């Protein structure tokens, strides 16, 4: 899954990178984005048709939900069920977005079975990780909320040493299709191995485990034991 990530790029940088109109009030760096936190997303405007950069609350709240608190349980949408899920199917069909991040965190249990070593998966400072996302709007007027979810898929290559799931990472050549193409199974193809191979699997300090902590020190590299190989069971990816 993807349950915590970092995003530190400014609204100016992101709007330029994605050629999107900036509709945020500015973005503050957040090195410990947690469920229900605000985070930048890029989507296609329903009025003008161009790309817009906005801030959305992480955790999709379906329009039929009675309480926005349900969003805390809907931070991720699985590729295996996104096309049939009552919560996510309509957004996959009509409301897809890009979720830019510096990288994301996962935890690996130590050999003692008790301690956990956090890792930060990142492409470094040169470019963001771009997650395939979904969005929707819940409520009206002052209660209106723009919310989002991140698509997850079975982990591939060395990422399987960290966790059996990963965000669906989109290289730049897949951005246009994700935002605008008709929905079909090709949108949910795994991240190319060539893109995954460029990721750094960086061990970081334990402070990231507390959502109250923030700052660039959370993504600083620390010494850690070598990763051990794991067996990952194949998952049926029959989507349509």
N, C-alpha and C positions, 0 to 999 in steps of 0.2 A: 504494500500500500504506500501511499504518500501522505504522511500525517504531520509533517513539519518541513518547512523550507525557508529559504532566504531570498529576499529581493531588495537590492540596494540602488538600482539605477534610477536616475531622476526621470520625471515626466518629460523633460526636454529631450533627454537621450532616447527614451523609449518611443516618443512620438516621431522622432527623426528616423529611428531604426525601422519602425513598422510603417512609416509614411502614413501616420494616423493623426487625425485632428485631436488635440489635447482637450478633453472635457473633464479633467481632474481639477482639483483645487491645489495641485502640487502633491508630490509623494514624498513621504518620509522613509528613509531606509529602515528596513525591518529584517533583522538577521534571524528571527525566530517566529516566523509566521505560523500561527496555530489556528485550528478550526474556529470560525466565526470572526476572525480578524479581517480587516480590509486589505485588499491586494489589487494590483493593476491587472487589467485584462484588455485585450484588443478584440473588437468585434466589428461587424459590419452594421452601420447605422440603418435602422429600419425606415428612416425618413429620406436621407440623402443617398444612401447606398455606398458611401465611402467608409473607410476604416476610422474607428474612433478609439481613443485610449480612455478608459474609465477606471474607477475604483469600484470593486465588487466585494461583497462579503463572502468569505470562503465557506461553502456549505450550501448547496443548492436547496432552495425552499420552493417546492412545487406550488403552483398557483392555487391548488385545491387544499393545501395545508391550512389547518386552523390556527397554528401557532408557528412562528418563525424558528422556534427552538429546535424543530426537527432538522434544520439545516446542519446542526452539529454532527449528525449521523450520516450526512450525505456529502461528505467532502470528496469522496472518490466514486467513480462510476466504472464498473468493470466492462472490458470490451466484450466479454462473453454474454452479457445480459443487457447492455445499454440500449439495444434496439427493441427490446421487449419490456423493459422495466416501466412501470406506471410513473415512476418519478423522473426518469431520464429520457424516455423514448421521444417525446415531443421536442425536447431540446436538441437531441441528436439530429432530428430531422430538419429543424428550422433555426436553432439558436446555438451555433458553435462559436467558440472563441479561442484565442491564444492566451496562455498564461505564462508570461515571462518570469524567469527566476534566475538567481545566481547559481542555484543548485538545491538539492534536497537532502534530508537527513534520514538515515536508518540506523538501527541498533543491532549489533551482533553479540549474542550471548557468549561469555567467556567459557573456558574449559571447566571452570569450577561450577558452572551452571547457575551462578548467582549474579555475577557482575555482567554489565553490558557495555560494550565499546561503541560509541556513536561514530558514524562515518558521514562525510559530506561528499556527495557526488556532484561534480562540477566540471564545466568546460573551461574554467579559469576566468580571468578578467577580460579576455578578448571578445567573448560573445556569451549571450545568455543561453541557458537551457530554456527551451520553449515547450511547454506542456500543451497537449490537446485538451481543451476544456469545453464545458457547456455552460450556458447562462440562462437565466430566466428572471422575470420580475415578479415579486410578490407584493400584494397590498397596493394601496392607492394613496394619493395625496402625501401628507407628512409621514405616513406609514410605509411608503413605497420603498422597497429594497431591491437592489440589483444584486443577485447572488450567483455563485458559480461553483462548479465541481471540476475535478481533474480526472481524466480518463486514466485507468491503470490497466496494465497488461502483464502477462507472465514475463518474469525477468529473463534476459538473454545474456549469453557470454559471461564475463566476469561479474556482472551485477548479481548473478545468481548466488555468488559467494556471500553477498550481503543480505539479500532478502529474496523471497520467491516472487515478489511483485515489483513493478517499477512504473513510473509515469510513462505514458505514451509520449515520447519525445519526437518532436517534429523538426527535421532540418528545414532550412529556408525554402527549398523547392517544394515543400508540401504545405506551406502556409496558405497560399491562395485556395487550393482545393479544400482544405479543412474549413475555411471560412465561407466558401461560396458554392462549392460543387453540390450536385444532387447527392443525397445520402445513399451510399452503398458500401459493400464490404471493403472496397479498396481503401477507404478512408481509415480503416482500423488495422491495416497491415502493420506488422511489427516495425519498430525503429530499425533502420539499417544497421548491420553490425559495424560498418565503417564509422558510423556516427557514435555508436556506443563505445567503440575502441578508443575514442578521443577523450573519454571521461577520465578524470582523476578520482580515484576512490580514496578519499583523504580522511585518515583518522583525526578526530577532533576531541576537545575536552568535554568532560561530563556536565559542564554548566549549561549546555544546550538542553539538557533534560528538564530544566525548570523553565516554563513558558514566561516567567517574569523576567528572565535574563535576556539581554539584547546587546548588540554591539559587534564590531568586526572581529573581536577576539574569539567569538564563537566558531568562526570558520578557520581559525589558525591550526596548522598541522601539529599533532603531538605524536610521540612514539607509541607504537602499538604492535602486538604480536602479528605475525603473518597470517593472512586469511587462509582458512582451511577449505578444501573442496567439499561440496555438499551434493547430495542427490536431489534433483528437482523433478517431481513427477510431471509428465506431459499433461497439458490441459487441452480439452477439446475446444477448438477455435471455430467451430461451425456456427456462423453468425446469422446467415440468412437461409 
